[in-house]
């Protein structure tokens, strides 16, 4: 759009765009999941982009406005159309990613599920919306809607309707088998992440006979609906020979992200340890993945620097693997729970002197075999011998 158009038109933040005051000031596009850092000086101008004033009256910096218009961060309207603007300062560190487990029921009985035995508990709709609203107000970016299988949540449509205007990048985590031509009409999220653990043989070995066909059908319906798809794959004994075929299959679906990981020994996997493969076998397969990595370490701290999980009971935890270590009840205040989380500096890890620790970030703290110790998966990825990192072997508690 040329200079005259934006000067004469009314400026408003673009669809899905909001100001986020995290550690610094950002513009966030929840539709594309892109975060743009802006100067504090730009704050007053951006707060004025509420659809009530023309570009000419705001007298902004021309190159900056032109860039924002080109990126879709600011839209130019022919007449006034007010937008309510509220920006709260995020806690420090900022809580950017929230996993909300709506329930623990599932229609599958996967042999590796870390949740183990199902629990007959689910979050009320009012509590779920209240928690997400607080998350959005205080700078939240990505909402990870999970379970169990969230498509079993009886109020899922209402939940999606009531969170649609919160300017969050909502990612629905699903096994895909319950997606139908009917529910895909209202299943309007910014992204759907499917668990796809191999081709026919490998996937069904983990998740049950016939599950691959049903999952792929769900993927097709979501793709036809124009919703971006991402994939999560666990490496196991039954799929290590399928990755080349699986990679091409995922590329054909134009997935925006493919996360590949090894299974953690918890829940149902403790009874199915024959599914596990050695790190020597697993690490080369992890290179097939692409995208992602936003929920890991950052700014000199180990994993989970900006991530929190909330269980169906309302209890807030570091992540789903820490169910036994609640920080409080998110229904009484999400931010209050977040501020109780003890973030682990990389310099406090036993492997702090490792030459790749900054790039590695210390890896997953749950996978670390003892407190402060190294994550053997990340050591294998970076070619570090555990013996060179540590001489002690204190058990995890």
Protein Blocks (a to p, Z undefined) as FASTA:
>chain_A
ZZklmmmmccdddehiacdddfbccdddfklopacdddfklmmmmmmmnopacfklnopa
fklmmmmmmnopaccdfbdcddddddddddddddfbdcddfbfcdfbdcfkbmnlpaddd
dddfklmmmmmmmmmmnopabdcddedjfklpmklmmmmmmmmmnopacddddehlmgcf
klmmmmccfbdcdddebdfklmmmmnoghklmmmmmmmmmmmmnopacdddddddfklmm
mmmmmmmmmmmnopabdcddddddehjllmmmmmpccfklmmmmmmmpggehilmceehi
aehklgccddfkopacfblmlmmlcfbjfklomklmmmmpccddfklpmklmpmklmmnn
npafklpmbghiacfklmmmnopafklmpccdcddZZ
